[in-house]
Amino acid sequence: MRHPQDDLLIVYALVQLAHDNKTTQREEEALNLAADIAHQHGLTVTDAIAQIELKP
């Protein structure tokens, strides 16, 4: 089982993938999957990214 922080990092990676694939089907798929994962934690994509704990 993944740690919740792992899911937040996955959301972040999917948003980056979407950004790298603007105006393509992959952008839409990545953003939808990011939203689904964030929603599982009761968060929006923006909130999920804001909650990532950066390790020094």
Secondary structure, DSSP 8 states (H G I E B T S, - for coil): ---HHHHHHHHHHHHHHHHHTTTSHHHHHHHHHHHHHHHHTT--HHHHHHT-----
